[in-house]
Amino acid sequence: MEQLADAVLGLAESAWVYPVVFALTVADAFLVIVPSETVVVSLAALSASGGHPNLALLIPVAAVAAIIGDSLTYFLGRAIGVDRFGWMRRPRIAAAIGWATTALDRRAAVVLLTARFVPFGRIAVNLTAGATGFNYARFLVLTIIAGCAWALYNVAIGAMFGTWFSENPLLAVALSIVVAIGLGILADVVSSRISRGRIS
């Protein structure tokens, strides 16, 4: 176990950690299988427990990558629409896109700010924003706010557990990931219920 911890900490100390975080976070904006939240939370836990990577670099790298990724998804939506491919017409995806279309018309700021924290939600919202011609200048401002908040939120969770379990960095990483995933699921459930009018 000690050797594994040393290996993980060694990776966190590498200068390559920042380009990897950047690439994963950009990709995660439109490929939900890429776990950018997990990576950012884990690295923040390692930073708090072992000193690496540098949080002053991790936060802006994650935030800028999130902003760029969301903008790329917006322009992808503008280029291809939301029903060109078969997978876009699957019931769950079509329902998410339908919800995003209605939500953007009614409360764009709230939707764009909260969607960043819900993997499927952010893809649907950003694709739909592009496909429906939502004003990009307004989209960019809201995406900058959302990307910065997302980066700070994930780093805060990781750093909190890294501080609490500084003697056991792997435990800090594991617990911070579980909590981050749990909060993400909770955010998804609450946002879904709000969109359906179940809670005020």
N, C-alpha and C positions, 0 to 999 in steps of 0.2 A: 504493500500500500504506500509506503514511504517513497519507493521508486516511482510509482505512478504520480504521486503528488509532485515530486521533483520534475518529472517530465512535463506535466501540465504547466507548472510555474515557469519552466524553461521556455515553453512556447509563448507564454504571456509576455516574457521579456524580449522576445524577438521583435525587430523593427518591422517585420512582415505582418505583424498582427493588425496594424492599422489599414493597410491595403486590403487585407482579407475581410475585415469588418466592413469596409467601404463597399467592396464588391458584393458581399452577401446581403447587405442592407439594400443596395440598389436592386439586386435581383429579387429580393423578397417583396418588393413593391408590386410585382406582377406574377411572381411564382411563389405561391403560398407554401410550397414544400421546403423553401429555404428558411431556416430558423433564425432570423436576425435578432429577434427579441432574446432568444435563448443565448445567443453568442454574446450580446451586449451585457446582459445580466450576469452571465458567467464571468466575463472579463472584469466587470466592476467588482464582483465578489473577490476575485483573485487579487485585484488591485488593493482592496481594503485589507485583505489578510496577508498579502505578500509584497505589496508595494509596486507591482507591475500588472498591467500596463499603466501608463500615466493617464489619470482621469481627465486632466486638462486637455489632452489630445483625443481621448476616446469620445468624449461628449460631442465636440464639434464634428469629428469624423462621422459619427453615427447620425447626427442631425442633418448634415449636408447631404449624406448619402440618402437619407429618407426623403428629403426634399427633391433631390434629383430623380429618385426612383418614382415618386408620385407624379412628377411632371412627365416623365417618360410614359407612364401609364395613361396619363391624360392625353398625350399626343398619339398614343397607340389607339385609344378610343376614338379620337378624331379621325384617324386614318382608316380604321376597320369597322367602326360602329359597334353595336352590341348584339347583333344577331347573324353575323356572317357565317360563323362556324357552328357545327353541330353541338359542340360542348356548351356553347353560349345559350342554347335553347333547352338544355336540361332543366328539369323543374326547379331544382334548388338555385341554380345560377340565374335562370330567368326571373324567379321570384325576387332574388337579391337585386337584380338590375331594375326590375319594376319598382321595388321599394326605393331604390336610390334615385330613380327619376322623379318620383313623387316628392321624396324628402328634399331633394335639391331645389325644387320649385318652392317649397314651403319654408324651409329653415336651413339654407345652405351652410351658414357659418357653423351651426351646431353639428350638422352632419359631417362636414369635412374635418372638423376638429376632433370628433369622437371616432370617426371611421379609421383613423390612423392606428388606433389601438386594437382594432378587430381585423385580423388578417383577411378573411373573405370580404368583409365589409369595405375595407379600403380599396381592394381591387375593383369591386362593383361600383363604388362611388366614383373613383377616379376615372375608370373607363367610361362611365355614364356621363360624367362631367365633360369629358372630351367629345363624346359622341353627340351630345345635345348642344354643343357650342357654348357651354357655360363660359363666362368671361374669364380669360386666362389670367389677367392681372389680378382679379379678385381671388381666383383660385390659388395663385402663387403666394399672395399675402397670407391666406389662411393656411396653406401648406407649410409655409415657413414657421408659423406659430405652432402648428401641429407637430412638425418634425422636431423642433426644439423641445417641446413638451414631452414628446415620446422618448427622446434620448435622455433627458433629465430623469424621467420617471423610471426607465429601465436601469439606469446607472444607480439611482437612489436605492432601488430594491436590492440590487446586487451588493452595493457598498454597505448597506445596513446589515445584511447577513454576513458579509465578509468581516465586518467589525465585531459582530457578536461571536463568530466562530473563527477568530483569527488563528487559533492554534490548529485548526483542521480545515484547510482551504477547500478540500474536496467536499466536505459536508456543507460548507458555506455555499459552494456552487450548486450542489444538489437541492438544498432547501430553497435557495433563491429562485431556481428554475421552477420548482413546484409551485411556489407562491405566485410567481409571475404568470405561469400558465393558468392557475386558478383564478387570478384576478382578470385575466384576459377572457376566460370563459364567462365569468360573472358580468363583465362589461358587455359581452355579446348578448347574454340573456336579458339584461336590463334594457339595452338599446332596442332589442327586438320587441320587448313588451311595450316600451314607450311608443315605438312606431305603430304598434297595433292598437294603441289607445287604452291599454289595460291599466296603466298607472299614469297619474297626472304629473 
